[in-house]
């Protein structure tokens, strides 16, 4: 009789533990997903298939533009380019002659300062070399460069000096003619609570320069709305453990009744 009592106590403890494990996991799961910070960028991976959330400006008389593309060729000149690294779409410059091209978005930096950001860049400069003129114009002499900056919202959209709050990336003479997927990390916490302008700029005067960006984002990874396969497995395991414990405990009570 004593052994039955000990077994019953053990199974009750086991069942209680399983129930607590299941309840804790179920309660924690939605909390983990709702605590993720909202990304201030709109359409940062261009998965709308267009420039929703973004603004494109070309210097007057420029040839070419920014494009949202998919696949492995550029939209205008059909040059080879890496396929978008995240999702189906990315943004790229393409041209058939000299031009200067701007892509930007104004964002409100979270007031709590949690603004660790990143983006992916890659390019193919068919001219083979970079030339950094003192501006972003294609009409003032040889100029073959790309850069990414944080600007004040009232700055000249083509500026490389006044109004540039943070330079994130810039090409320089001697850089390789092509670049594979490269993640750039940047921190905007110094601008917490402010609206700033993210700008990607490309200018070309000596040959085709396809400059691409994708997955522009700030904050922690985007919250999931459904569990992953691993999380479903944990939920199922917890449920099975709890059910097994309850069934066993009930059978023991029947046998000892």
Helices and strands as residue ranges (DSSP letters): H 2-34, E 55-58, E 65-69, E 90-94, E 99-108, E 116-125, E 145-151, E 164-170, E 178-187, G 189-191, E 195-204, E 209-218, H 229-256
